Amino acid sequence: MPYENQTVESVSTTPKVNPPAPIENDLQNEINNAAKTTTAEDDKILSEARTRCEDCESSNGYILQEIEENQRFFLGGKQWEPILEDTRKKNEGGPRPVMTYNKCMAYTNRICNDQRMNRPGLNLKSKNDGVDPKDVDIAEGLARDITNSGDSATAYDTGMDMAAFTGLGYYWVKTRYCDDETFDQEIFLDRILDSRKVIFPIHQSTRIDFADCNYCFIIEDIDKEEYKREDEKYIRSDIGDWTSTIATPWVKEKTVRRAYYVRKVKTRDHLCLLEDGQKVFQSELPKDRSGIKIVNKRPCSHTKIEWYLMVMHKILDRGVIPGEFIPIVPVIGKEVVYDGKRFFYPVAHEAKDAQKMLNYTKSSFAEYVALAPKAQWMAAVGQDEGFQHEYKMANQANIVILHYNPVSVDGQALPPPQRVPPQPVNVALIEEMRAADEDLKTIIGLPDVNMGRSKNERSGKAIQANQREGELLNYHFSDNLRKAMMHGWKIICSMIPEIYDTARTIKILGKTMEEQTVKINQDYKDQYGETHKHDLTRLKFDVIADTGPSYSTKREKTADLLMAMIEHLPEIGPSMIDLVAEAIGADSNVVDRCKMLLPDKLQQQPNMNEIPVAVQQLIQKLEQTLQQAHGISVQKDQLIQQLVAAIKDKSQERDLKIKTVLIKAQTELHKAAMDNAHELGMAHENFAIAQAGQPAEDTAPVQSAGSPEQAAPAPQPGV
């Protein structure tokens, strides 16, 4: 089961009993017995699913045929016309070469691999008013972690490969339990290997992400015996001996179709605005509404996504998918609308004829080389008599002397045996091979420089300009992948409130791809003692695409730019050493050491906006204490100057008054110094605690004499 949490109980409570063995060759009796094991509601769902599946296959059969043909041509290497291939292989004179030089695969791989290196970045924007930006960052980091895991990256890669090679690919958003010993679930992406297994009502859709489709199928044909082994509740009437004429394509001679059917179910309701500003559906309100005042109400509908695992006449399993979207995301190639129908083309769709011509000319050239005669000898009858072995070995061994018998006609000696020169190479065939190769590059839109082969370009700008031209010709493939990723993020964000609805610790990825762990749906205190709660159960988001390259690509380009700047302006190197270390992805310890080597003016200063309020208050208190200490020191200097002046101006008879004044001043200064030292000691201790990352607390008074710079020393007696 792809969604293990939202299981729906069967409508019927009657235990299923295996019916008696059906009458031989009585097909109708077997179908009637199968119907007895299902409810009326199940029969309605099964009938709906079969009708919809048949409608999709008949309306979109041409798309499935195109996908199958593209798979054979580009991935299977079946690039010869069947009639021509059969004629060459069954040639009366022996089989002729039928060779395939699949250059389309190399060109397509170039586009696919470029997307693996330069995936676009995505961001979130909350739809709710008054949401804490930190909650949005956490949800965004969670979605980024989901889509960058190993399984998810593979899902993107497979979807892009199928779109580039066959015209249409898919990936699947699923949920699973985090481990075997928990009820917590997580979201992940899974790949779909074969696009032919996915059936959407594309004829009813106009959107590029098929989000307007109301249902979808993922089908597979499994062996009947395998189905019997897998289904513990198997009854013979599930598949029986139905013939293909009656049950096509659900039951065939040796296989039975098993389908994963997903549908949207819309329920009419009313959206209510309560007095406290809360918005709820009327169906969610309690029956006893006393004390609940509804300010406003309007009709609406909300969507539920149901899934069913079924065979033709039986539902094997069922459930509800969290969110409001069908969790299967298409990745399309080149979309073309013609005659009211939508077509999806791969990268090399228009290059099929050029590829066939290349295969034909290459095979013809190989045949010519293989059948080209080696150097022959022309001699008169009897000239090689007795020396036949020498002439047979002349093309294999280095024979210095070749003997021959002189022969004369009418008394005139004939010339010795001579070599016959081979036929010249067919220049027209070689030119045709070159033309076919150039046609491939022109049609697909990838010049030599995009394939790593530059011709006359000398400068880096010229090479980049040609590469840019090739990228623009195929930009629609990368743009369609970006749109598919956006739709996948929307599905993930619609699932997050229901899947991540318990108190737990999760891993997120920041915009620079650094890992963090955060607590959600619970109160917790940070290192400064402040209480936080990140509630992800009531958030709604809009997905915003970053049209530029991914973070890793931006970092590489930044590193190249910085290195080029330092190369041309070496004097700026010491001031950019930390930026270079970050751009090349150096370890955080290396970056920190590089920052220590920066000039004093560039040394990082603390950002007051990022410092907690408690720490800011400690800093302000320390500054005030230092200012008070400075004021006391100034007063001390002024008092000493006054005393010295009094000594100079007055006579010895005022010594007693001067000593009295000095003793009084000394006492006051001692007292001020002690008070000042006490305040400074408390401030230093609180500041040290804040720097260590602990919350500030009131501490007991600490006696401290202080340093000379913090408190003024008492004046010495006898000044």
N, C-alpha and C positions, 0 to 999 in steps of 0.2 A: 504493500500500500504506500503510495507516495505521500499521503497526508494522514498521519497516524493518530492525530489528536481529535479530530472532529467526526468521530464515527456516529452514524445515524442508525438507530435501531430499526429493524424491519417492521413494517406496518402489521404484518401478520404475526399472531402469537400461536397459531396452530402448528404443532410439530410436523416436519416434513417426513413422509413415509414413502419408501420406494414403492412404485406401482408394480403390479404383477408383470411378468415377462410379456412383451407385446406379441401379437399374432404375427406370424411370419409374413413379411412383405406387406403388412398392413400399416402404411405410412401414416394415415390419418389417425389411427388409434394411438400411434406413438406420440404424435403432436398433441392429442387430447390429454394424454397422460402427463406430458410436460406442463400443460396449462394448469393442471390440478395442483402443481407444486408452487404456483405463484399466486399473488394477490391480484385484484383488479387494478390496483394502482401500479403494480409492477408491469402488468401486461400493457398498460397505457405507456409507460416509460419505454419498454422494449419496442413497442410498435413505433413510437415517435423516433427512437434512435435508428431503427432500421430504415424508416422512410427518409430521415434526414441524411443518413450515410449514402443511400442510393441516389438521392438528389445531388449531393456533392460530387459523387463519382461520375455521374452523367454530365453535370454542368462543367466540372473542372477536370474532366478526363484528359483534355489536351495538355494541361499543365503537368500532370503526372507523367504523361508520355514524353514531354520535353525533358523532364528531369531524368527519366530513365535513359533516354537517348544521349543526353549529355554525360551521364555517368559512364555509359559504354564508350563514348568517343574520347573524353578527356582523361578519365580515370582507368578505364579498362583497355585503352589502346586499340579499340575496334574502329580504325580510321580508314578502312578500305570499303569501297562499295562491294556488297556481297557478290554480285555477278562478276565483277572484274577480278576479285580475289579468288573466286572459285575457278574462273577460266585460267588464271596463271598457275594455280596449284595443280590443275588437272591437264596441263599442256601435254600433247601427245609426245613431244620430244623430251619430256621430263619436266618436273616442276620448275617454274621460274621464280625469281626472288620476289617475296612479298614482305617488304621491310617497313618499319614504322619508326620515324624520327619525331617523337612527341615533343616538339619545342613549345607547344602551347602550355604544357605543364610547367616548364621553367618560367615562362612569362607570368603565368598566374601565381606561381609560388612567390615571385618577386612582390606582387601586390599584397598577398596574404601576409607574408613575413614583415612587410613594412608596417602593417597594422598591429602586428604583435609587438613591435618596438615602439609604436607611437599611438597608443590608445588614448582617446580623449578623456579628460577629467570631468567629473560631474559634481555638482553642489546641490544643497537643499535650501529651500526657503519655506518658512512655516506659513501655513494658512491661518493659524490661530492668532488672535490678538493677545498682546501682553505675555508672550511666551519668552522664557528665559533663553537668551542666545546660547547659553551653555548647553541647554537641552537639545537645541537644533544641531550644535556641533557634535554632540554625542551620537544623535541619530544618524547624522551624516558620516561620522567615523565608523559606526556600526555597519552601515550600508557599504562603505568602502572596504571594510574588512571582509564582508560577505562576498563581494564581487572580485576580490583580489586573492582569495584562497586558491589552492591548487585545482580543486574541482571546478570552480567558477571560471578560472582562466582557461581551462580546457574547453568549457562550454562555449565561451566566446570564440576560441580558435576554431572549433569544429563548425559552429554556425557560419563564420566568415568563410571557411574553406568550402563549405557546401554552396554558399551563395556565389562564390567566385568560380567554382567549377561546374555547378549544375543550375545556377540561377536562383535557388531558394534554399535557405537553411533555417534551422530552428534551435532554440535551447529552452530549458525547462526550469522553472523556479519551484523548488520543493522544500519540504520541511522534514526533519528527523529528530529523534531524541539525541541529546548531547552525548550520553553514554548509556550503558545498560543498567545503571543504578540510579537513574533520576527521571523525573517527569518533565524536566525542562527541555524545551525544544530549541532548535536553531534553524535558520534559513540557509539554503545553499543552492547553487545552480548545477544542473546536470545537463549533459549534452545529449542530442538526438542524432544518431549516426546516419540514419536514412530518411531523407525528406519525404520519400514516397509513403512513409508510414503515418504521416500527419495529414489530416484532412480538415481543412477549414472551408466554410461556405464563402469562398473568395468571390463568387459571382454576386454575393449580396453585400460585399464590403467595398468601401472606397478609401479607407485609411491605410497608410503604409504599414502600420503595426497590427492591423486586423483587430483593433480594439473594439470595433463596432460589430463584430461577429458575436452571435448569441450562443454558439456551441462549437465544439471541436471534437475530433476523434484522433486517437493514436491506436492504430491497429497492428496486429501481427497474426500471421498464420502459423499455428503450431501443430505438431503431429498429434493425431487423436490419442495415441497411446500415451504420449507425454502429458496430454491434458488429463487423462484418467489418473495418472500417477500424482499430478499436482493437486487436483481437486479432491479433497477428502469426502466431500458431499456429492460426489459425482453420481448421477443416475443415467441409465442408458439412454433415456429419452432426450438428454441434453444434446447429443449428437447423433446417436443411433445409426441408421443406415440411409440417412437422407441423401438423395441424389443431387447432383449439381443442377439439374433442371428445375428443382423445386427450391433449393436453398442457396443458390448462387448469390453472392460469393462467400456466404458465411460458412457453408459446409461443402467441402469437396471430397474427392475420393479418399485422400489420406490425411487431409488437414482440416482443422476447424479454426474459424476466425475468433480471436479474442480481442475485444475492443475496450479501450479506456475512453469513456464518454463523459465529457464535461459540458455543462450547460448553465446558463444564467437563468435565475428565477427571480422575477421582479414582484415585489409585494407592495400594494398600495397602503399608504399610511398617512399620518399627519405629523408635521414637524411643529413642536410646541416650544414657545419661548416663555420660560418661567420668570417669576418676579425677580429672582436673584441673578438674572442674566443667563442662566444655564439653558442650553438647547437640547431637548430630548425628543425621541419619537413617542407618539401617543401610545403605541403598543408596549413601550417599556415602562410606562407609568404604572404604579400599583393600583389595585382595584379600589382601595380606600384612598381617595384623593383629598381627604380633609387636611387642610393646612397647606395644600399646594395650589398656588394661584397662577393660572395661565394668562399671560399678558397678550400673546398673539399666537395664531395658529394658521398653518397653510397646508394644503394637500401636497403630498410628495410620494415618492416610491424609493425603496432601497433594494439593493441587489444582493442576492445570495448565490454563491457559486457551489453547485453540487457536482459530485463525480460518481460514476458508476463503472465498475468492472464487470463486463458481461460477455456472454456468448449469445447465440441467436435467440434462445428461448429461456434464458436464465440470467438473473443478476447475481453475480458471485460475491460482490462486495460493494459498499457505498460509503459516502461520507460528505462532509462539507469542507470546502477550501476557505481558509481565512482570507479576508480582503474582498475586493470588488471587481477583480479582473480575472479572466481566464489566464492561468499562469504559464502559458506556452507562447514564446516570443518568436516572431519570424524575423529573419535576417535576409533581406532581398538583395538581388543583384541589380541589373539594369532593368527598370520598369518601363514597359512600352504598352500603350493602350491603342488597340487597333480593332476596328469594327465592333466596338463596344465590349471587347474582351481585354483582360489584363494578361500580359506576357512578362515573364521574368527571365532575363538572358544572363548567361555567365560572361566572364571577361572576354573569352575568345570565341564568342558565338559567331561573329561575322568572319572569323578567320578559318572556318572549317574547310572551305574550298582551297585556300592557300596551303593549309596543312596537308590536304590530300595531294595537291600538286607536288609539294616537297617530297612526300613519301614516294610518289610515282617516279619522279625524276631521280631521286636517290637510288631507288631499286633498279631503275633502268641503267644507271651508271655502274652500279655494282655488277649487274649482269654483263655489261659490256667489258668491264675489266676482267671478270672471271672467264669470259669466253674469248677474249682477245688472244689470237694465236701467238705462240712464241716464234722467235726468228727461224724461218724455214730455209731450206737449201734447194737451189735449182741446179740440177746436174743432168747431163746426157746419160742415156742408158749405158750401163756398164762402167761408168766412171767411179762408182762407189763399190764395185765388186771386190769383195775381200776386206773392205774397210767399213762395212755398215756399222759396226760397233762404235767406231770413232765418231761418226756423224750423229749417231743416236745420243752419245754422251756430250756432244759439243755444247748443248744448252745447259748442261748440269755440271760438267767438270772443266777445269782450266787446262785444256789440251793445247800444247805448244805447236805441234805440227799435225796437220790433217793430210793424209795421203789420198791420192786418186789415181785412176788409170787414164792415161792419155787416150783420147778417142778422136778419130779423124773421119771426116765425111768427104768423099770424092777427093781424097788426098790432102784435104785441108784440116789441120788440127783445130779442134774445138777448144774454147777457153775452159779453165778449171771451174769446178762448182762454185757458185756464188750464193750469198745470203739474200733472201727476199725481205726487204724492210717491212715492218708491221704497219697496219693502217693507222693514220693519225687519229688523235683523240677528237671525239665529237665536241667541237667548241660550242655548238648550239645547245647541247645538253647541259654543259657546264653553266652557260649563261642562264638557262632556264632554272637551274637549281639556285643560283644567286638571286634571280628575280623572285622566286617563291619565298626565299628567306627574307628578302626585303619587304615583300608584301605582308608577311606575318608581322614584322615589327611595325609597319605603317598602320595596319588595320587595328592591331591591339593598342597601339599608342605608347610603346616603350622603345625609345631609341637606344643605341648602343651604350650611351653614357649611363642610362638607368640600369643596365645589366652589368656595369663594371667595366665596360670597354669604351674608352675614349678614343677619338680619332684625331682631329686637328685642334682640339681645345688645349690651349696652353695655360691659361690662367684659371684660378679657382672660381672666379666669378662666371667665366664662360661655362665651366662644367656645371656649376650650380644652376645656371639659367636653363641649360638643356634638361637637367634633372627636374627642374620645376615644371617645364613643359610637359614631360611625361607624367608627372604626378597630377597635374590639372586634368589631363585627358581621362584619367581613371578616378578622379576625386569622388564621383558619386558612389563608389563602393565604400569608401571610408565614411562618407557622410551617412549612408544607410546603416552602417554598423553603429554609428553614434546614435542615430534615432532608435535603433533596437536596444541599445544599452539604456537610453533614457526611459523607454517603456519598461524595461526590466527593473529599473530603480523604482518606478512608480508602483509596480507590483510588490516589490520588497517593502516599500514604505507603507503600503496598505496592509501588509501582513504584520509589521512590527508591533502595533498596539495589541494584537491578539496573541502573538507568539511570545514576545518578550514582555509578559504581563505579571511576572513574579519578581520578588526581590532576589537579586543575584548580582554577581560581578562578571562583567563582560570585557572582552578585548575590542578595542577600536583602533583605527588607523587615522593619523592626522593627515593634513594636506601634503606634508613633506614625507609621508609614509612611515612615520615613527610610531611604534606600538605604545599603547597606553592601556591601563586597566581602570575601569570606573565602576562604581556601584549605582544601580538603577532601582527605582521603585521602592526606596527605603531611605530613612533619615540616617545621616552619618555626619561626623565632625571632621573637618580638615585639620591640617597641622597647626592652624592658628586658633582652633577651638570654635570656628564658625560652623553652624549647622546648614546642611544642604539636602535637597531631595530632587532627583531627576526622574520625573514621572513620564514614561514613554507611552502610556496607555491611552492618552487622549490627544495625541498630536496628529496633525495632518500637514502634508508637505506638498510643495511644488518642486519639480526637478528642474534644475538649471544646468545646461551643458556648457562646459568650458571648451570653446571651439579650438583652443590651442593644443599643442602636444601635451603628453603626460608629464608628470613632475620629473621623472628620470631623464626624459629627453631635454626638458628645459635646463636641468642641472648640467647635462653634458654640453649643451650649447653655451651656457654661462661660463663653464670652465674653459672652453675654447676661446671665448671672447676675452676673458681675464688674462689668459696666457699670451694672447696676441697683444693686448695692451701693455703687459709687462715687458714683452720682447721689444716693442718699439719705444717704450718709456720706462727704462729700468729704475728710474728714481722713485716711481710710485710702487715698486714691489714691496718694500717693508710695510706700507700702509694697507696692502691688500692680501697679506699672507693668510689671514684667517678666512677671507672669502674664498680664496683658491682651495684651501683645505676642505671647506664645506662643499664646494662645487664638485670636487672629485670624489666625494663620498668618504672622506677620512673618518676614522673613529673619533668619538666625542672627546676623548682624552687628548688626541692630537690637535683638535680644533681649540681646546682650552689652552694648551701650551702655546699655540700660535697667537692667541689673543693676548697672552702675557708679553709677547714680543712687540706688540703694537706701540707706536709713539704715545706719549702721555695724553695728548689731546684726544686720541681715539680710544683710550681705555674706556670700557663700558661703565656708565654711571647707572645707578638704580633708577628705575622708572617709578615715580611716586604713585602713578595711577595703578600700578600692579602690586604695590605694597599694602598689606592688610591695614585696616584702620588702627588696630591696637599697636602695631609697630610704628605707624606714623605718629601716634600720640607720644610714644616713648622718645622718638627722635626730637619732637618739638620740646618736650620737657628737658631733654639733655641740652638743647640749644639755649633754652632760657636759663638753666643753671650755669652754663658756661658764661653767658652774658653777665649774670649777677656776680660771678667770681671776678670777672674782668673789672666790673664797677668797683668792687671792694679794693682791688689792687690799685686802681687809680686814686681812690680816696686815701689809701695809705701813703702813696707817694706825695700827695698834696700836703698831708699832715706833717710828714717829715720835713718837707721844704719850709713849712711855716715855723716849725721848731728851730731849724737851723738859722733861719733869719732872725728869730727872736733872740737867740744866743748871741748873734753878732751885734745886734742893736742895743741890747740891754746890758746892764752892769751885773757884777757878781751878786749884788744884793737880791737879785730876782732868781737866784739859783733854786731856792726852795720851791718857788711857784712853778719853775720849769720842770723840776723833778716830779712835782705833783701831776702836772699835765702829761708827762711821759708815762708815768705809771698808769694813769687813767686810759691813755691811748693804747698802751700795750694790752691792758685788760680787754678793751673793746675789740681790738684786732684779733686776739686769741679766741675770743668767743665767736667772732664772725668766721674765722678760719675753720673752727671746729664744725659750725653749722654748715658751712659750705662744703667741707669734706664729706659730711654725712650725706648731703643731697647728691654730690657727685658720685659717691660710692653706690648709692641706690640706682642712679641713672645708668652708670656703667654696667651694673649687674643686670638690670632689666634689658639693656641693649644687647648684652652678650647672650641672654636667653632668647631674645627675638632672632638674633642671627643664627642660633642653633636650631631654629624651627620650632620652638616651644612657645605656648601661649604665655603671655605676661601675667604674673600674679603678684599680689601684694606680698612683700617680704618683710621680715623683721629688721629693725634698724641694725646697720652694720657700722661699727666704729672704724674710721679710716682717717689716717693723718693726711692723705692726699699727696699729690706730687707738687713740686714747686710751680709747675705750669698751671695747676688747677686751683691752688689756694695760695694767698700771699703769706710769706713767713712773718712771724712777729718781729717787730723792731727790737734790736739788741739794746740793752741798757747802756747808758753812758754816751748815747749819740749826742 
